[in-house]
């Protein structure tokens, strides 16, 4: 079984969209989406520097656009399940047919703006914690007032909180932890710091035309497969201020019999987690169009 996944914020790098715009029709699609949301996606994906694309209001639409564009370039795919990490859940919702591509871009534009506004209230951020026992790490974070915002599995938990709390974590690592790495994000996402964004996203979601998922959609909330389109959107909205349980998503992939996992552009993060947490599962990340032939061959093999 093939699982198609979409990465979250922090996966973007300067110029990562450049080679994709050379594909037939790609530049036109990006231009149309840019017009629809009032953001020059081509500029930010090709010419902007790291600081510009770290801006939440820019990074989130850029990631969803790249994910949709690369999946389209892959061609006809019938995955056994889809999922996305954090903002990647919106990309996955479009994969599943819950919303159309343009609606996904409009929703993520509203999400990015609302979360950027919430992040501006207090100086906050996120740090990845590598190694250590999950229970020990979570208890240590709670002692410091931090939130385990992303429980990613494969020995990785992402802590989120104020700049002072993250500085304390850097000085006082949990037992057994190898490294604490600050992430290139602009706020404490998936924590109570994002609560002001939830109401704004709820309002934006009211304008959506929603359908039931055409393929199994695995939710970050609890790793469950969600069969109702309205429930998918409700979970997307609430997830802004609640932890991402990617570990539970991967457990569901395993229960469903996953044999291969393809991560859309800018791929790499989720395939890395899968290699450690899902041994024996074939993984492929779409980083540039050069990866498309191998991905198509994998899809064709699984279809056969």
C-alpha positions as CSV (number, residue, x, y, z in Angstrom):
1,X,0.0,0.0,0.0
2,X,1.2,3.5,-0.9
3,X,0.9,6.4,1.5
4,X,1.2,9.9,0.0
5,X,2.3,12.5,2.6
6,X,3.0,16.3,2.7
7,X,5.6,18.0,4.9
8,X,5.0,20.9,7.2
9,X,6.6,24.3,8.0
10,X,10.4,24.4,8.2
11,X,10.8,22.1,5.1
12,X,11.1,25.1,2.8
13,X,14.5,26.4,1.5
14,X,15.4,29.4,-0.7
15,X,14.7,28.7,-4.4
16,X,13.2,25.2,-3.9
17,X,10.4,25.9,-6.2
18,X,12.6,27.0,-9.1
19,X,13.1,23.7,-11.0
20,X,9.4,22.8,-10.7
21,X,8.3,25.9,-12.6
22,X,10.0,24.6,-15.7
23,X,7.4,21.8,-16.0
24,X,4.6,22.2,-18.5
25,X,1.8,24.3,-17.1
26,X,3.4,24.7,-13.7
27,X,4.1,28.5,-13.9
28,X,0.5,29.1,-15.0
29,X,-0.9,27.2,-12.1
30,X,1.3,29.0,-9.6
31,X,0.3,32.4,-11.2
32,X,-3.4,31.5,-10.9
33,X,-3.0,30.5,-7.3
34,X,-1.0,33.6,-6.6
35,X,-3.8,35.8,-8.0
36,X,-6.4,33.8,-5.9
37,X,-4.6,34.5,-2.6
38,X,-2.8,37.8,-3.2
39,X,0.7,36.4,-2.7
40,X,3.4,36.1,-5.3
41,X,4.3,32.4,-4.9
42,X,6.7,32.3,-7.8
43,X,8.8,35.1,-6.3
44,X,8.9,33.6,-2.8
45,X,9.6,30.1,-4.2
46,X,12.5,31.2,-6.4
47,X,14.0,34.5,-5.4
48,X,13.2,35.1,-1.7
49,X,15.9,34.5,1.0
50,X,15.6,32.3,4.1
51,X,14.3,35.1,6.3
52,X,11.5,36.0,3.9
53,X,10.2,32.4,3.5
54,X,10.4,31.9,7.3
55,X,7.5,34.3,7.6
56,X,4.5,32.1,8.5
57,X,2.1,34.0,6.2
58,X,4.5,33.2,3.3
59,X,5.8,29.7,4.2
60,X,2.5,28.0,4.7
61,X,0.9,28.8,1.3
62,X,4.3,28.2,-0.4
63,X,4.5,24.7,1.0
64,X,0.9,23.8,0.1
65,X,1.4,25.1,-3.5
66,X,4.6,23.1,-3.9
67,X,3.0,20.0,-2.6
68,X,0.0,20.2,-4.9
69,X,2.3,21.1,-7.9
70,X,4.6,18.2,-7.3
71,X,1.8,15.7,-6.8
72,X,0.2,16.8,-10.0
73,X,3.5,16.3,-11.8
74,X,3.6,12.8,-10.5
75,X,0.5,11.9,-12.5
76,X,-2.4,9.6,-11.7
77,X,-1.8,8.1,-8.2
78,X,-4.2,6.1,-6.2
79,X,-2.7,6.0,-2.7
80,X,-4.0,3.8,0.0
81,X,-4.0,6.7,2.4
82,X,-2.9,10.4,2.6
83,X,-1.7,12.5,5.4
84,X,0.2,15.7,6.0
85,X,2.3,17.1,8.9
86,X,0.8,20.3,10.4
87,X,0.1,22.6,7.5
88,X,0.7,19.6,5.2
89,X,-2.7,18.4,6.4
90,X,-4.3,21.0,4.1
91,X,-2.3,19.6,1.2
92,X,-3.4,16.1,2.1
93,X,-7.1,17.3,2.3
94,X,-6.8,18.5,-1.3
95,X,-5.2,15.1,-2.3
96,X,-8.2,13.4,-0.8
97,X,-10.7,15.6,-2.6
98,X,-12.0,17.2,0.6
99,X,-11.4,20.6,-1.0
100,X,-10.2,21.7,-4.4
101,X,-6.7,23.1,-4.9
102,X,-7.7,26.8,-5.0
103,X,-9.8,26.4,-1.9
104,X,-6.8,24.7,-0.1
105,X,-4.6,27.7,-1.1
106,X,-7.2,30.2,0.2
107,X,-7.6,28.3,3.5
108,X,-3.8,28.0,4.0
109,X,-3.4,31.7,3.3
110,X,-5.9,32.5,6.0
111,X,-4.2,30.0,8.3
112,X,-0.8,31.6,7.7
113,X,-1.9,35.1,8.3
114,X,-3.8,34.2,11.5
115,X,-0.9,32.2,12.9
116,X,1.6,35.0,12.1
117,X,-0.6,37.5,13.9
118,X,-0.9,35.2,16.9
119,X,2.9,34.6,16.9
120,X,3.5,38.3,17.0
121,X,1.9,38.7,20.4
122,X,4.7,37.0,22.3
123,X,8.2,36.0,21.1
124,X,8.0,32.2,20.8
125,X,9.5,29.4,18.8
126,X,10.2,25.7,18.5
127,X,13.1,23.3,19.0
128,X,13.5,19.7,17.9
129,X,14.6,17.3,20.6
130,X,16.6,14.3,19.3
131,X,16.8,11.1,21.4
132,X,15.7,10.3,24.9
133,X,12.6,8.4,26.1
134,X,9.4,10.1,25.1
135,X,7.8,10.0,28.6
136,X,11.0,11.5,30.1
137,X,11.2,14.2,27.5
138,X,7.6,15.2,27.9
139,X,7.8,15.4,31.7
140,X,10.9,17.6,31.4
141,X,9.2,19.9,28.9
142,X,6.2,20.3,31.2
143,X,8.6,21.2,34.1
144,X,10.0,24.0,31.9
145,X,6.5,25.2,30.8
146,X,7.0,24.0,27.3
147,X,4.6,22.0,25.1
148,X,5.4,18.8,23.2
149,X,3.9,20.4,20.0
150,X,5.0,17.7,17.6
151,X,5.3,14.1,18.7
152,X,7.0,12.8,15.6
153,X,8.1,9.3,16.6
154,X,11.5,7.9,15.6
155,X,13.0,9.5,18.7
156,X,12.0,13.1,17.8
157,X,9.8,15.5,19.8
158,X,9.4,19.2,19.0
159,X,9.1,21.5,21.9
160,X,7.3,24.9,21.6
161,X,7.1,27.9,23.9
162,X,8.5,31.3,24.7
163,X,12.1,32.3,23.8
164,X,13.0,32.2,27.5
165,X,11.6,28.7,27.9
166,X,13.5,27.4,24.9
167,X,16.7,29.0,26.1
168,X,16.2,27.1,29.4
169,X,15.7,23.9,27.5
170,X,19.0,24.4,25.6
171,X,20.8,24.8,28.9
172,X,18.9,21.9,30.6
173,X,18.4,19.0,28.2
174,X,16.2,16.1,29.2
175,X,18.0,12.9,30.2
176,X,19.2,10.8,27.3
177,X,18.8,13.6,24.7
178,X,21.5,13.9,22.0
179,X,20.7,17.3,20.6
180,X,18.3,20.2,20.8
181,X,18.0,22.1,17.5
182,X,16.1,25.4,17.1
183,X,13.8,25.3,14.2
184,X,13.4,27.9,11.4
185,X,9.8,28.8,12.3
186,X,8.3,32.0,13.6
187,X,6.2,30.9,16.5
188,X,5.1,28.3,19.0
189,X,2.7,26.4,16.6
190,X,0.3,23.8,17.9
191,X,0.2,25.3,21.4
192,X,-2.1,27.6,23.4
193,X,-0.1,30.5,21.9
194,X,-2.0,29.9,18.6
195,X,-5.5,30.0,20.2
196,X,-6.3,33.5,18.7
197,X,-5.8,32.0,15.2
198,X,-8.5,29.3,15.7
199,X,-11.5,31.6,15.6
200,X,-10.2,33.3,12.4
201,X,-9.6,29.9,10.7
202,X,-13.1,28.8,11.7
203,X,-14.5,31.8,9.9
204,X,-12.4,31.1,6.8
205,X,-13.5,27.5,6.8
206,X,-17.2,28.5,6.5
207,X,-16.6,29.5,2.9
208,X,-15.4,26.1,1.9
209,X,-17.3,23.6,-0.3
210,X,-16.4,20.3,1.4
211,X,-16.6,16.7,0.2
212,X,-16.0,13.4,1.9
213,X,-12.4,12.1,1.4
214,X,-12.1,9.9,-1.7
215,X,-9.2,8.0,-0.1
216,X,-8.4,7.3,3.6
217,X,-7.3,10.5,5.3
218,X,-5.2,10.1,8.4
219,X,-5.5,12.9,11.0
220,X,-2.7,14.5,13.0
221,X,-5.0,14.8,16.0
222,X,-5.0,11.1,16.9
223,X,-3.8,9.2,13.9
224,X,-7.3,8.1,13.1
225,X,-8.7,7.7,9.6
226,X,-11.4,10.4,9.1
227,X,-14.2,9.6,6.6
228,X,-16.3,12.8,7.0
229,X,-15.2,15.9,5.1
230,X,-16.6,18.4,7.7
231,X,-14.7,16.5,10.4
232,X,-11.5,16.8,8.4
233,X,-11.9,20.6,8.3
234,X,-12.9,20.8,11.9
235,X,-9.7,18.9,12.9
236,X,-7.6,21.1,10.6
237,X,-8.9,24.2,12.4
238,X,-8.4,22.8,15.9
239,X,-5.0,21.4,15.2
240,X,-3.5,24.9,14.9
241,X,-3.5,25.1,18.7
242,X,-3.1,21.4,19.6
243,X,-0.1,19.0,19.3
244,X,0.7,17.1,16.1
245,X,0.8,13.3,16.7
246,X,2.7,12.2,13.7
247,X,3.8,9.1,15.7
248,X,0.2,7.9,15.8
249,X,-0.2,8.6,12.0
250,X,2.8,6.4,11.3
251,X,1.3,3.7,13.6
252,X,-1.9,3.9,11.5
253,X,0.1,3.6,8.3
254,X,1.7,0.4,9.7
255,X,-1.7,-1.0,10.7
256,X,-3.1,-0.4,7.2
257,X,-0.2,-2.3,5.7
258,X,1.9,0.4,4.2
259,X,4.7,-0.8,1.9
260,X,5.8,2.5,0.4
261,X,5.6,6.2,1.3
262,X,6.1,9.1,-1.1
263,X,6.6,12.6,0.3
264,X,5.7,15.5,-2.0
265,X,7.9,18.6,-2.5
266,X,9.8,19.8,-0.5
267,X,10.3,16.2,0.6
268,X,12.8,14.8,3.0
269,X,11.6,15.3,6.6
270,X,8.8,12.7,6.7
271,X,10.7,10.1,4.7
272,X,13.5,10.5,7.2
273,X,11.1,9.8,10.1
274,X,9.6,6.8,8.2
275,X,13.0,5.3,7.5
276,X,13.5,5.1,11.3
277,X,10.0,4.3,12.5
278,X,8.8,2.1,9.6
279,X,11.6,-0.3,8.8
280,X,11.1,-2.2,5.5
281,X,8.8,0.5,4.0
282,X,10.2,1.9,0.8
283,X,10.4,5.7,0.9
284,X,10.9,8.4,-1.8
285,X,11.0,12.2,-1.4
286,X,10.1,14.6,-4.2
287,X,12.8,17.2,-3.8
288,X,13.2,18.2,-7.5
289,X,11.6,17.1,-10.7
290,X,14.5,14.7,-11.1
291,X,12.8,12.5,-8.5
292,X,9.6,12.1,-10.6
293,X,10.7,9.2,-12.7
294,X,11.7,7.0,-9.7
295,X,8.4,8.0,-8.0
296,X,6.4,7.1,-11.1
297,X,8.2,3.8,-11.3
298,X,7.4,3.0,-7.7
299,X,3.7,3.9,-8.1
300,X,3.5,1.8,-11.3
301,X,5.1,-1.2,-9.5
302,X,2.7,-1.0,-6.6
303,X,-0.3,-0.6,-9.0
304,X,0.7,-3.7,-10.8
